[in-house]
Amino acid sequence: WLILPALNPAICWELCHLKNFNDTQSAGNLLDLNLLRIFRDYTPELICCNILPFSQVNNLKYKDLSNFKFSSYLTGLIEGDGSIITPKTERSVKGRINYPSIQFVFHLKDYPLASMIQKEIKVGSLTRKKGANAYVLTINSYKGLILLISMINGNMRTPKIYSLYNLIDWLNFKFKEINIPKKPLNNSSLDSNAWLSGFIEAEGLFSVRTTITSKYSKVECKFELSQRQHDHKGNNNLDFLEFIAKFLLSSVKAIRVNKPNPEYRVRTTSLNSNLILENYLNTFPLFGSKYLDFEDWFKVLDKFKSGKFKHKSKFEEIILIKSSMNNARTFFTWDHLSKFYNLD
């Protein structure tokens, strides 16, 4: 079982009706891939269960919580790599009751972030996804679903809002006294809240490119977001990606056009674009392993801004930084989780 950093005793491991227990570790401790492999192989299939029995539906209330920074961040995370699932039928072909759910998917290395989010919302089950290096945080209690809707309703910016509307209709039909409103897409400036931070957490990529030739050395700092051109329901993703591209002084490019699922890509192409992103993420920070990639990316960007990368020693330092970013990272610290948003 993983002993997590920076997650204090409020984390509750509830396995059905078994007795609760808590484990903690100081924020300064380090997490490497060897430890990750250990809890990948030996953590139980059900990491945490905090599901309200579906018979307990008294006192279900909708309260607008969309103005929290945590709420906009969580919305971006769901719209980036999450699912809002509403059953089409009350029962499956085998007679089992179908329940709605909201799900978040996290890479194996982002287990501490997944646990932190679960700790703050105080609902849901965190499980290892079979056949993949991923964990899934699933919320399917009525209490949990209404809580999540109260946070993301009014913060959504993508076609996934139609999945939210389906879930709201389902809940309003089942519990007519709740009367959850269906808020429109959020068209406020991206730098007004943490939505883009959450979306980057799920889908962003920070990269450094170095070129060495006999005549000169070149460094490029780039950030990119890629999405399918159409989601699984056929909705086009172009509009919200153009909104992001405009914010980053960039444009949307069609890629993989000859593949079964063509994509759109937004990529920073100038120093000014990178500076906008830097300023935004300093205001609305990342909290997963992408925070570490951003920190390394920023170190290189800082050298690029000052022109120091032109010196041989600095160029070698940049290559070293680049060698441990993204999938090449094997060493993790989680001190930054101590500053995570608090819903309370």
C-alpha atoms as a printed R data frame, in Angstrom:
    type eleno elety resid chain resno       x      y       z
1   ATOM     1    CA   TRP     A     1   0.000  0.000   0.000
2   ATOM     2    CA   LEU     A     2   1.343  3.451  -0.869
3   ATOM     3    CA   ILE     A     3   2.083  5.845   1.943
4   ATOM     4    CA   LEU     A     4   1.399  9.229   0.393
5   ATOM     5    CA   PRO     A     5   3.187 12.562   0.908
6   ATOM     6    CA   ALA     A     6   1.356 15.733   1.838
7   ATOM     7    CA   LEU     A     7  -2.026 14.054   2.235
8   ATOM     8    CA   ASN     A     8  -2.476 14.425   6.048
9   ATOM     9    CA   PRO     A     9  -4.711 12.198   8.181
10  ATOM    10    CA   ALA     A    10  -7.932 13.425   6.556
11  ATOM    11    CA   ILE     A    11  -7.551 10.738   3.901
12  ATOM    12    CA   CYS     A    12 -10.005  8.028   4.807
13  ATOM    13    CA   TRP     A    13  -9.702  4.498   3.471
14  ATOM    14    CA   GLU     A    14 -13.185  3.060   3.708
15  ATOM    15    CA   LEU     A    15 -13.641 -0.490   2.534
16  ATOM    16    CA   CYS     A    16 -17.396 -1.039   2.720
17  ATOM    17    CA   HIS     A    17 -18.116 -1.192   6.480
18  ATOM    18    CA   LEU     A    18 -14.604 -1.988   7.695
19  ATOM    19    CA   LYS     A    19 -12.881  0.120  10.289
20  ATOM    20    CA   ASN     A    20 -11.205  3.312   8.990
21  ATOM    21    CA   PHE     A    21  -7.482  3.844   9.181
22  ATOM    22    CA   ASN     A    22  -5.042  6.567   8.096
23  ATOM    23    CA   ASP     A    23  -1.486  6.692   6.755
24  ATOM    24    CA   THR     A    24   0.600  9.797   6.199
25  ATOM    25    CA   GLN     A    25   4.033 10.844   5.072
26  ATOM    26    CA   SER     A    26   5.719 14.237   5.222
27  ATOM    27    CA   ALA     A    27   5.597 16.478   2.160
28  ATOM    28    CA   GLY     A    28   9.373 16.546   1.877
29  ATOM    29    CA   ASN     A    29   9.707 12.874   1.099
30  ATOM    30    CA   LEU     A    30  10.416 11.753  -2.441
31  ATOM    31    CA   LEU     A    31   8.555  9.359  -4.676
32  ATOM    32    CA   ASP     A    32  10.370  7.441  -7.410
33  ATOM    33    CA   LEU     A    33   9.254  4.922  -9.995
34  ATOM    34    CA   ASN     A    34  10.469  1.959  -7.960
35  ATOM    35    CA   LEU     A    35   7.972  2.857  -5.252
36  ATOM    36    CA   LEU     A    36   5.328  3.439  -7.901
37  ATOM    37    CA   ARG     A    37   5.935 -0.044  -9.287
38  ATOM    38    CA   ILE     A    38   5.530 -1.470  -5.783
39  ATOM    39    CA   PHE     A    39   2.116  0.012  -5.184
40  ATOM    40    CA   ARG     A    40   1.118 -0.633  -8.791
41  ATOM    41    CA   ASP     A    41   1.634 -4.342  -8.206
42  ATOM    42    CA   TYR     A    42   0.484 -4.643  -4.616
43  ATOM    43    CA   THR     A    43  -2.207 -2.056  -3.967
44  ATOM    44    CA   PRO     A    44  -5.633 -3.655  -3.746
45  ATOM    45    CA   GLU     A    45  -7.886 -3.337  -6.762
46  ATOM    46    CA   LEU     A    46 -10.180 -1.079  -4.731
47  ATOM    47    CA   ILE     A    47  -8.112  1.767  -3.308
48  ATOM    48    CA   CYS     A    48 -10.836  3.730  -1.592
49  ATOM    49    CA   CYS     A    49 -14.578  3.492  -1.371
50  ATOM    50    CA   ASN     A    50 -16.775  6.230  -0.014
51  ATOM    51    CA   ILE     A    51 -20.069  5.662  -1.772
52  ATOM    52    CA   LEU     A    52 -23.403  6.731  -0.360
53  ATOM    53    CA   PRO     A    53 -25.840  3.795  -0.590
54  ATOM    54    CA   PHE     A    54 -28.452  4.559  -3.204
55  ATOM    55    CA   SER     A    55 -31.209  4.002  -0.657
56  ATOM    56    CA   GLN     A    56 -29.954  7.010   1.333
57  ATOM    57    CA   VAL     A    57 -31.267  9.862  -0.785
58  ATOM    58    CA   ASN     A    58 -32.687 12.141   1.870
59  ATOM    59    CA   ASN     A    59 -31.525 15.757   2.109
60  ATOM    60    CA   LEU     A    60 -30.032 15.839  -1.409
61  ATOM    61    CA   LYS     A    61 -29.523 19.513  -2.237
62  ATOM    62    CA   TYR     A    62 -27.901 21.454  -5.056
63  ATOM    63    CA   LYS     A    63 -25.740 24.405  -4.006
64  ATOM    64    CA   ASP     A    64 -23.778 26.473  -6.507
65  ATOM    65    CA   LEU     A    65 -20.047 25.945  -5.815
66  ATOM    66    CA   SER     A    66 -18.782 27.001  -9.233
67  ATOM    67    CA   ASN     A    67 -16.867 30.081  -8.053
68  ATOM    68    CA   PHE     A    68 -14.137 28.170  -6.218
69  ATOM    69    CA   LYS     A    69 -10.721 27.979  -7.918
70  ATOM    70    CA   PHE     A    70 -10.836 24.270  -7.194
71  ATOM    71    CA   SER     A    71 -14.118 24.034  -9.110
72  ATOM    72    CA   SER     A    72 -12.783 25.542 -12.340
73  ATOM    73    CA   TYR     A    73  -9.593 23.461 -12.044
74  ATOM    74    CA   LEU     A    74 -11.635 20.295 -11.531
75  ATOM    75    CA   THR     A    75 -13.813 21.151 -14.533
76  ATOM    76    CA   GLY     A    76 -10.779 21.455 -16.795
77  ATOM    77    CA   LEU     A    77  -9.512 18.127 -15.504
78  ATOM    78    CA   ILE     A    78 -12.829 16.406 -16.281
79  ATOM    79    CA   GLU     A    79 -13.095 17.988 -19.721
80  ATOM    80    CA   GLY     A    80  -9.523 16.995 -20.486
81  ATOM    81    CA   ASP     A    81  -9.522 13.337 -19.474
82  ATOM    82    CA   GLY     A    82 -12.762 12.570 -17.709
83  ATOM    83    CA   SER     A    83 -16.157 11.108 -18.473
84  ATOM    84    CA   ILE     A    84 -19.715 12.001 -17.517
85  ATOM    85    CA   ILE     A    85 -21.803  8.874 -17.951
86  ATOM    86    CA   THR     A    86 -25.597  8.708 -17.900
87  ATOM    87    CA   PRO     A    87 -27.288  5.326 -18.388
88  ATOM    88    CA   LYS     A    88 -29.675  4.998 -21.332
89  ATOM    89    CA   THR     A    89 -31.645  2.260 -19.635
90  ATOM    90    CA   GLU     A    90 -32.538  1.569 -16.021
91  ATOM    91    CA   ARG     A    91 -31.149 -1.965 -16.180
92  ATOM    92    CA   SER     A    92 -28.547 -3.837 -18.200
93  ATOM    93    CA   VAL     A    93 -29.377 -6.841 -20.394
94  ATOM    94    CA   LYS     A    94 -28.420 -8.994 -17.393
95  ATOM    95    CA   GLY     A    95 -30.868 -7.195 -15.163
96  ATOM    96    CA   ARG     A    96 -28.376 -5.129 -13.193
97  ATOM    97    CA   ILE     A    97 -29.296 -1.553 -12.265
98  ATOM    98    CA   ASN     A    98 -27.395  1.039 -14.305
99  ATOM    99    CA   TYR     A    99 -26.096  4.024 -12.356
100 ATOM   100    CA   PRO     A   100 -24.687  7.336 -13.655
101 ATOM   101    CA   SER     A   101 -21.117  8.333 -12.822
102 ATOM   102    CA   ILE     A   102 -18.429 10.961 -13.256
103 ATOM   103    CA   GLN     A   103 -14.925  9.586 -13.785
104 ATOM   104    CA   PHE     A   104 -11.406 11.032 -13.773
105 ATOM   105    CA   VAL     A   105  -8.458  9.163 -15.280
106 ATOM   106    CA   PHE     A   106  -4.942  9.644 -13.886
107 ATOM   107    CA   HIS     A   107  -1.623  8.228 -15.036
108 ATOM   108    CA   LEU     A   108  -0.029  5.865 -12.540
109 ATOM   109    CA   LYS     A   109   2.569  8.465 -11.579
110 ATOM   110    CA   ASP     A   110  -0.189 10.952 -10.640
111 ATOM   111    CA   TYR     A   111  -1.660  8.795  -7.897
112 ATOM   112    CA   PRO     A   112  -0.798 11.407  -5.226
113 ATOM   113    CA   LEU     A   113  -2.833 14.029  -7.138
114 ATOM   114    CA   ALA     A   114  -5.764 11.626  -7.534
115 ATOM   115    CA   SER     A   115  -5.718 10.911  -3.801
116 ATOM   116    CA   MET     A   116  -5.549 14.595  -2.975
117 ATOM   117    CA   ILE     A   117  -8.596 15.353  -5.123
118 ATOM   118    CA   GLN     A   118 -10.493 12.489  -3.517
119 ATOM   119    CA   LYS     A   119  -9.523 13.790  -0.082
120 ATOM   120    CA   GLU     A   120 -10.917 17.237  -0.873
121 ATOM   121    CA   ILE     A   121 -14.239 16.167  -2.413
122 ATOM   122    CA   LYS     A   122 -14.668 13.409   0.203
123 ATOM   123    CA   VAL     A   123 -16.548 11.098  -2.181
124 ATOM   124    CA   GLY     A   124 -15.742  8.475  -4.801
125 ATOM   125    CA   SER     A   125 -13.697  5.322  -5.265
126 ATOM   126    CA   LEU     A   126 -10.139  5.245  -6.604
127 ATOM   127    CA   THR     A   127  -9.268  2.059  -8.481
128 ATOM   128    CA   ARG     A   128  -6.457  0.729 -10.616
129 ATOM   129    CA   LYS     A   129  -7.514  0.437 -14.273
130 ATOM   130    CA   LYS     A   130  -6.975 -3.084 -15.557
131 ATOM   131    CA   GLY     A   131  -4.412 -3.424 -18.318
132 ATOM   132    CA   ALA     A   132  -3.210  0.176 -18.076
133 ATOM   133    CA   ASN     A   133  -0.857  2.306 -16.014
134 ATOM   134    CA   ALA     A   134  -3.751  4.392 -14.759
135 ATOM   135    CA   TYR     A   135  -6.080  4.976 -11.848
136 ATOM   136    CA   VAL     A   136  -9.725  5.958 -12.175
137 ATOM   137    CA   LEU     A   137 -11.550  8.101  -9.640
138 ATOM   138    CA   THR     A   138 -15.254  7.266  -9.929
139 ATOM   139    CA   ILE     A   139 -18.089  9.202  -8.319
140 ATOM   140    CA   ASN     A   140 -21.440  7.420  -8.568
141 ATOM   141    CA   SER     A   141 -23.319  8.174  -5.362
142 ATOM   142    CA   TYR     A   142 -26.166 10.667  -5.662
143 ATOM   143    CA   LYS     A   143 -24.515 12.852  -3.045
144 ATOM   144    CA   GLY     A   144 -21.206 12.798  -4.917
145 ATOM   145    CA   LEU     A   145 -22.741 13.451  -8.317
146 ATOM   146    CA   ILE     A   146 -24.677 16.462  -7.083
147 ATOM   147    CA   LEU     A   147 -21.529 17.800  -5.404
148 ATOM   148    CA   LEU     A   148 -19.506 17.480  -8.620
149 ATOM   149    CA   ILE     A   149 -22.266 19.047 -10.707
150 ATOM   150    CA   SER     A   150 -22.491 21.966  -8.281
151 ATOM   151    CA   MET     A   151 -18.779 22.586  -8.908
152 ATOM   152    CA   ILE     A   152 -18.487 22.134 -12.680
153 ATOM   153    CA   ASN     A   153 -21.891 23.512 -13.742
154 ATOM   154    CA   GLY     A   154 -21.128 26.942 -15.212
155 ATOM   155    CA   ASN     A   155 -17.406 26.268 -15.662
156 ATOM   156    CA   MET     A   156 -17.514 23.987 -18.697
157 ATOM   157    CA   ARG     A   157 -16.044 25.124 -22.026
158 ATOM   158    CA   THR     A   158 -16.164 22.066 -24.292
159 ATOM   159    CA   PRO     A   159 -18.837 19.904 -25.987
160 ATOM   160    CA   LYS     A   160 -18.669 17.657 -22.927
161 ATOM   161    CA   ILE     A   161 -21.274 20.026 -21.531
162 ATOM   162    CA   TYR     A   162 -23.917 17.983 -23.374
163 ATOM   163    CA   SER     A   163 -22.968 14.962 -21.285
164 ATOM   164    CA   LEU     A   164 -23.399 17.134 -18.194
165 ATOM   165    CA   TYR     A   165 -26.838 18.207 -19.407
166 ATOM   166    CA   ASN     A   166 -27.854 14.565 -19.866
167 ATOM   167    CA   LEU     A   167 -26.836 13.802 -16.291
168 ATOM   168    CA   ILE     A   168 -28.673 16.861 -14.964
169 ATOM   169    CA   ASP     A   169 -31.829 15.817 -16.823
170 ATOM   170    CA   TRP     A   170 -31.515 12.314 -15.369
171 ATOM   171    CA   LEU     A   171 -31.154 13.582 -11.797
172 ATOM   172    CA   ASN     A   172 -33.898 16.195 -12.158
173 ATOM   173    CA   PHE     A   173 -36.264 13.521 -13.405
174 ATOM   174    CA   LYS     A   174 -35.419 11.177 -10.539
175 ATOM   175    CA   PHE     A   175 -35.395 13.857  -7.815
176 ATOM   176    CA   LYS     A   176 -37.786 16.600  -8.890
177 ATOM   177    CA   GLU     A   177 -37.222 18.581  -5.696
178 ATOM   178    CA   ILE     A   178 -33.543 19.216  -6.601
179 ATOM   179    CA   ASN     A   179 -34.189 21.203  -9.801
180 ATOM   180    CA   ILE     A   180 -30.574 21.580 -10.962
181 ATOM   181    CA   PRO     A   181 -30.185 24.374 -13.565
182 ATOM   182    CA   LYS     A   182 -28.315 23.826 -16.833
183 ATOM   183    CA   LYS     A   183 -25.817 26.654 -17.085
184 ATOM   184    CA   PRO     A   184 -24.358 27.642 -20.492
185 ATOM   185    CA   LEU     A   185 -20.753 27.330 -21.654
186 ATOM   186    CA   ASN     A   186 -18.301 29.553 -19.826
187 ATOM   187    CA   ASN     A   187 -16.909 32.120 -22.256
188 ATOM   188    CA   SER     A   188 -14.968 34.203 -19.741
189 ATOM   189    CA   SER     A   189 -11.315 34.985 -20.347
190 ATOM   190    CA   LEU     A   190  -9.081 31.970 -19.769
191 ATOM   191    CA   ASP     A   191  -6.919 33.926 -17.355
192 ATOM   192    CA   SER     A   192  -9.923 34.527 -15.068
193 ATOM   193    CA   ASN     A   193  -9.906 31.058 -13.466
194 ATOM   194    CA   ALA     A   194  -8.060 27.738 -13.154
195 ATOM   195    CA   TRP     A   195  -9.925 25.841 -15.920
196 ATOM   196    CA   LEU     A   196  -6.984 25.851 -18.340
197 ATOM   197    CA   SER     A   197  -4.685 24.623 -15.579
198 ATOM   198    CA   GLY     A   198  -6.895 21.579 -15.037
199 ATOM   199    CA   PHE     A   199  -7.163 20.955 -18.774
200 ATOM   200    CA   ILE     A   200  -3.373 21.161 -19.171
201 ATOM   201    CA   GLU     A   201  -3.028 18.744 -16.254
202 ATOM   202    CA   ALA     A   202  -4.909 16.197 -18.331
203 ATOM   203    CA   GLU     A   203  -3.809 16.951 -21.893
204 ATOM   204    CA   GLY     A   204  -0.836 19.344 -21.983
205 ATOM   205    CA   LEU     A   205   2.740 18.605 -23.029
206 ATOM   206    CA   PHE     A   206   5.806 20.702 -22.194
207 ATOM   207    CA   SER     A   207   8.751 19.992 -24.465
208 ATOM   208    CA   VAL     A   208  12.284 21.219 -25.086
209 ATOM   209    CA   ARG     A   209  13.993 20.714 -28.421
210 ATOM   210    CA   THR     A   210  17.739 21.072 -28.825
211 ATOM   211    CA   THR     A   211  19.599 21.121 -32.126
212 ATOM   212    CA   ILE     A   212  23.353 20.830 -32.379
213 ATOM   213    CA   THR     A   213  25.201 21.363 -35.648
214 ATOM   214    CA   SER     A   214  28.747 22.300 -36.576
215 ATOM   215    CA   LYS     A   215  27.671 25.924 -37.096
216 ATOM   216    CA   TYR     A   216  25.253 26.638 -34.268
217 ATOM   217    CA   SER     A   217  23.165 25.290 -31.417
218 ATOM   218    CA   LYS     A   218  19.431 25.869 -31.147
219 ATOM   219    CA   VAL     A   219  16.940 25.580 -28.293
220 ATOM   220    CA   GLU     A   220  13.160 25.589 -28.605
221 ATOM   221    CA   CYS     A   221  10.644 25.631 -25.747
222 ATOM   222    CA   LYS     A   222   7.218 24.488 -26.832
223 ATOM   223    CA   PHE     A   223   3.913 23.652 -25.238
224 ATOM   224    CA   GLU     A   224   1.113 21.826 -27.004
225 ATOM   225    CA   LEU     A   225  -2.401 20.479 -26.587
226 ATOM   226    CA   SER     A   226  -3.867 17.855 -28.903
227 ATOM   227    CA   GLN     A   227  -7.480 16.703 -29.114
228 ATOM   228    CA   ARG     A   228  -9.522 14.558 -31.446
229 ATOM   229    CA   GLN     A   229 -11.286 16.689 -34.030
230 ATOM   230    CA   HIS     A   230 -14.602 15.115 -33.010
231 ATOM   231    CA   ASP     A   231 -15.421 13.513 -29.697
232 ATOM   232    CA   HIS     A   232 -17.038 10.088 -29.421
233 ATOM   233    CA   LYS     A   233 -20.480 11.687 -29.792
234 ATOM   234    CA   GLY     A   234 -19.514 13.494 -33.003
235 ATOM   235    CA   ASN     A   235 -19.171 16.986 -31.491
236 ATOM   236    CA   ASN     A   236 -16.480 19.176 -33.043
237 ATOM   237    CA   ASN     A   237 -13.719 20.356 -30.670
238 ATOM   238    CA   LEU     A   238 -12.532 23.225 -32.844
239 ATOM   239    CA   ASP     A   239 -14.276 26.145 -31.108
240 ATOM   240    CA   PHE     A   240 -12.804 25.773 -27.630
241 ATOM   241    CA   LEU     A   241  -9.347 24.946 -29.031
242 ATOM   242    CA   GLU     A   242  -9.447 28.150 -31.091
243 ATOM   243    CA   PHE     A   243 -10.309 29.983 -27.863
244 ATOM   244    CA   ILE     A   244  -7.201 28.523 -26.227
245 ATOM   245    CA   ALA     A   245  -5.073 29.226 -29.299
246 ATOM   246    CA   LYS     A   246  -6.147 32.879 -29.343
247 ATOM   247    CA   PHE     A   247  -5.241 33.223 -25.670
248 ATOM   248    CA   LEU     A   248  -1.760 31.805 -26.403
249 ATOM   249    CA   LEU     A   249  -1.269 33.934 -29.544
250 ATOM   250    CA   SER     A   250  -1.226 30.743 -31.576
251 ATOM   251    CA   SER     A   251  -3.476 28.862 -33.988
252 ATOM   252    CA   VAL     A   252  -5.155 25.476 -34.371
253 ATOM   253    CA   LYS     A   253  -3.580 23.034 -36.792
254 ATOM   254    CA   ALA     A   254  -5.159 19.851 -38.147
255 ATOM   255    CA   ILE     A   255  -2.863 16.848 -37.660
256 ATOM   256    CA   ARG     A   256  -3.068 13.098 -38.279
257 ATOM   257    CA   VAL     A   257  -5.575 13.904 -40.996
258 ATOM   258    CA   ASN     A   258  -5.113 10.539 -42.703
259 ATOM   259    CA   LYS     A   259  -5.633  8.558 -39.511
260 ATOM   260    CA   PRO     A   260  -8.931  7.065 -38.287
261 ATOM   261    CA   ASN     A   261  -9.190  9.766 -35.596
262 ATOM   262    CA   PRO     A   262  -7.716 13.031 -36.936
263 ATOM   263    CA   GLU     A   263  -6.734 15.615 -34.337
264 ATOM   264    CA   TYR     A   264  -6.379 19.337 -33.743
265 ATOM   265    CA   ARG     A   265  -3.231 20.731 -32.141
266 ATOM   266    CA   VAL     A   266  -2.483 24.016 -30.410
267 ATOM   267    CA   ARG     A   267   1.218 24.762 -30.005
268 ATOM   268    CA   THR     A   268   3.095 27.790 -28.718
269 ATOM   269    CA   THR     A   269   5.259 29.178 -31.503
270 ATOM   270    CA   SER     A   270   6.857 32.285 -29.991
271 ATOM   271    CA   LEU     A   271   8.465 33.636 -26.845
272 ATOM   272    CA   ASN     A   272   5.421 35.817 -26.211
273 ATOM   273    CA   SER     A   273   3.176 32.736 -26.312
274 ATOM   274    CA   ASN     A   274   5.359 30.986 -23.756
275 ATOM   275    CA   LEU     A   275   5.430 34.058 -21.517
276 ATOM   276    CA   ILE     A   276   1.615 34.185 -21.472
277 ATOM   277    CA   LEU     A   277   1.522 30.543 -20.454
278 ATOM   278    CA   GLU     A   278   4.214 31.090 -17.820
279 ATOM   279    CA   ASN     A   279   2.298 33.972 -16.250
280 ATOM   280    CA   TYR     A   280  -0.945 32.007 -16.272
281 ATOM   281    CA   LEU     A   281   0.521 28.915 -14.605
282 ATOM   282    CA   ASN     A   282   2.233 31.028 -11.977
283 ATOM   283    CA   THR     A   283  -1.244 32.345 -11.085
284 ATOM   284    CA   PHE     A   284  -3.136 29.061 -11.484
285 ATOM   285    CA   PRO     A   285  -0.551 26.329 -10.856
286 ATOM   286    CA   LEU     A   286  -0.431 22.702 -11.861
287 ATOM   287    CA   PHE     A   287  -0.389 20.007  -9.166
288 ATOM   288    CA   GLY     A   288   0.383 16.683 -10.850
289 ATOM   289    CA   SER     A   289   3.629 15.436 -12.356
290 ATOM   290    CA   LYS     A   290   3.145 18.043 -15.108
291 ATOM   291    CA   TYR     A   291   4.028 20.648 -12.513
292 ATOM   292    CA   LEU     A   292   7.531 19.154 -12.451
293 ATOM   293    CA   ASP     A   293   7.699 19.214 -16.257
294 ATOM   294    CA   PHE     A   294   6.591 22.840 -16.249
295 ATOM   295    CA   GLU     A   295   9.261 23.736 -13.689
296 ATOM   296    CA   ASP     A   296  11.971 22.177 -15.857
297 ATOM   297    CA   TRP     A   297  10.507 23.764 -18.979
298 ATOM   298    CA   PHE     A   298  10.547 27.132 -17.233
299 ATOM   299    CA   LYS     A   299  14.215 26.723 -16.284
300 ATOM   300    CA   VAL     A   300  15.048 26.290 -19.953
301 ATOM   301    CA   LEU     A   301  12.753 29.150 -20.967
302 ATOM   302    CA   ASP     A   302  14.494 31.421 -18.473
303 ATOM   303    CA   LYS     A   303  17.859 30.637 -20.040
304 ATOM   304    CA   PHE     A   304  16.342 31.169 -23.468
305 ATOM   305    CA   LYS     A   305  15.028 34.612 -22.480
306 ATOM   306    CA   SER     A   306  18.425 35.720 -21.227
307 ATOM   307    CA   GLY     A   307  20.341 34.204 -24.143
308 ATOM   308    CA   LYS     A   308  22.411 32.038 -21.780
309 ATOM   309    CA   PHE     A   309  21.668 28.890 -23.790
310 ATOM   310    CA   LYS     A   310  24.235 30.082 -26.346
311 ATOM   311    CA   HIS     A   311  27.049 29.261 -23.949
312 ATOM   312    CA   LYS     A   312  28.285 25.696 -24.234
313 ATOM   313    CA   SER     A   313  28.033 24.945 -20.508
314 ATOM   314    CA   LYS     A   314  24.445 26.212 -20.364
315 ATOM   315    CA   PHE     A   315  23.502 24.265 -23.473
316 ATOM   316    CA   GLU     A   316  24.774 21.076 -21.861
317 ATOM   317    CA   GLU     A   317  22.746 21.921 -18.758
318 ATOM   318    CA   ILE     A   318  19.626 22.321 -20.911
319 ATOM   319    CA   ILE     A   319  20.190 18.923 -22.511
320 ATOM   320    CA   LEU     A   320  20.464 17.412 -19.034
321 ATOM   321    CA   ILE     A   321  17.191 19.043 -17.934
322 ATOM   322    CA   LYS     A   322  15.458 17.843 -21.079
323 ATOM   323    CA   SER     A   323  16.642 14.263 -20.508
324 ATOM   324    CA   SER     A   324  14.473 13.847 -17.388
325 ATOM   325    CA   MET     A   325  11.208 15.455 -18.552
326 ATOM   326    CA   ASN     A   326   7.866 13.827 -19.360
327 ATOM   327    CA   ASN     A   327   8.092 10.055 -19.884
328 ATOM   328    CA   ALA     A   328  11.810 10.113 -19.071
329 ATOM   329    CA   ARG     A   329  11.184 11.351 -15.522
330 ATOM   330    CA   THR     A   330  12.071  8.811 -12.834
331 ATOM   331    CA   PHE     A   331  12.344 11.071  -9.789
332 ATOM   332    CA   PHE     A   332   9.330 12.818  -8.255
333 ATOM   333    CA   THR     A   333   8.773 15.284  -5.440
334 ATOM   334    CA   TRP     A   334   5.329 16.321  -4.237
335 ATOM   335    CA   ASP     A   335   5.961 19.321  -1.999
336 ATOM   336    CA   HIS     A   336   3.752 21.429  -4.285
337 ATOM   337    CA   LEU     A   337   0.672 19.449  -3.221
338 ATOM   338    CA   SER     A   338   0.809 21.249   0.117
339 ATOM   339    CA   LYS     A   339  -0.619 24.277  -1.732
340 ATOM   340    CA   PHE     A   340  -3.502 22.369  -3.310
341 ATOM   341    CA   TYR     A   341  -6.944 23.972  -3.442
342 ATOM   342    CA   ASN     A   342  -9.208 23.444  -0.457
343 ATOM   343    CA   LEU     A   343 -12.919 23.104  -1.209
344 ATOM   344    CA   ASP     A   344 -13.860 23.857   2.404
